[in-house]
Amino acid sequence: MTTHSVERTRVFWVTPEDDVRQHATLCEPPEEGGPVEVLGGHQPVHAPARKEPGQYQMWHTRPFCERCFTAYLSLPVTPPEAAG
C-alpha cells in the first residue's frame, strides 16, 4: 500500500464586527485580531479577536462577500485519487 500526501488549502472565513458578510482569507487571522488580506482582492478586513476554536470556519447560514466567495470557488482543488 502506498501512502499519498494531499495538500489542502486552508481557508479562513472572517466576519468583521462592522459587517455581516464573511470574507475569505488564506492567512490565519491573529488571535488578538487585526487586519487580514482577503481572497476577493478588495481592501483588507479587520478580523475580530479569536473567542472560540471554530470561529474562522465557513458558516453556511451567514451571507458571504460575493468577491471573496467567487475567489474561493476558483481555488485549485486536488482531485481525489482512484482507489486501487
Phi and psi in degrees as a GROMACS rama.xvg file:
@    title "Ramachandran Plot"
@    xaxis  label "Phi"
@    yaxis  label "Psi"
@TYPE xy
-101.984  137.771  THR-2
-93.5177  130.184  THR-3
-112.408  143.133  HIS-4
-105.438  126.619  SER-5
-115.635  116.273  VAL-6
-81.3798  132.692  GLU-7
-115.11  139.252  ARG-8
-79.5764  125.753  THR-9
-88.3761  125.03  ARG-10
-116.559  133.361  VAL-11
-111.404  141.41  PHE-12
-113.146  118.16  TRP-13
-110.275  131.769  VAL-14
-116.109  101.586  THR-15
-61.6461  153.82  PRO-16
-63.6125  -25.9783  GLU-17
-98.458  17.8376  ASP-18
-145.362  149.885  ASP-19
-98.0264  -12.1551  VAL-20
-87.986  147.706  ARG-21
-86.4399  139.56  GLN-22
-118.993  139.426  HIS-23
-93.6167  141.13  ALA-24
-144.23  151.236  THR-25
-95.0049  -7.55121  LEU-26
-93.8277  129.828  CYS-27
-66.6014  123.656  GLU-28
-62.4908  144.08  PRO-29
-64.8657  144.71  PRO-30
-58.9967  -32.4221  GLU-31
-84.401  -2.13556  GLU-32
88.4439  164.212  GLY-33
149.493  179.478  GLY-34
-71.0326  143.024  PRO-35
-135.846  143.302  VAL-36
-73.4013  143.566  GLU-37
-114.275  160.523  VAL-38
-71.2761  -25.5271  LEU-39
-71.8637  -6.95397  GLY-40
78.9275  6.36126  GLY-41
-95.2173  -172.531  HIS-42
-56.5163  147.969  GLN-43
-57.0373  155.523  PRO-44
-113.432  159.791  VAL-45
-94.8009  113.95  HIS-46
-79.3777  132.941  ALA-47
-70.5996  160.907  PRO-48
-59.2777  144.479  ALA-49
-70.9602  124.831  ARG-50
-109.148  -24.5465  LYS-51
-146.531  155.746  GLU-52
-58.0957  -41.0298  PRO-53
-92.7836  17.5929  GLY-54
-58.8042  -32.4856  GLN-55
-101.563  25.308  TYR-56
-89.3822  160.127  GLN-57
-69.1709  133.227  MET-58
-111.521  111.723  TRP-59
-70.0393  -12.8787  HIS-60
-95.3522  -0.0135635  THR-61
-110.642  149.964  ARG-62
-68.8773  157.05  PRO-63
-113.462  152.805  PHE-64
-69.1308  124.565  CYS-65
-60.6148  -40.6255  GLU-66
-65.7299  -42.3039  ARG-67
-68.2821  -40.2669  CYS-68
-66.5814  -40.6272  PHE-69
-62.8288  -42.6246  THR-70
-64.8013  -38.4093  ALA-71
-60.8152  -43.9798  TYR-72
-66.4929  -21.7931  LEU-73
-88.9777  -4.05101  SER-74
-63.6754  144.109  LEU-75
-65.4884  143.438  PRO-76
-118.509  134.734  VAL-77
-78.5019  117.844  THR-78
-67.3715  144.385  PRO-79
-65.3833  142.257  PRO-80
-84.8515  145.63  GLU-81
-69.3096  136.092  ALA-82
-71.0081  138.686  ALA-83
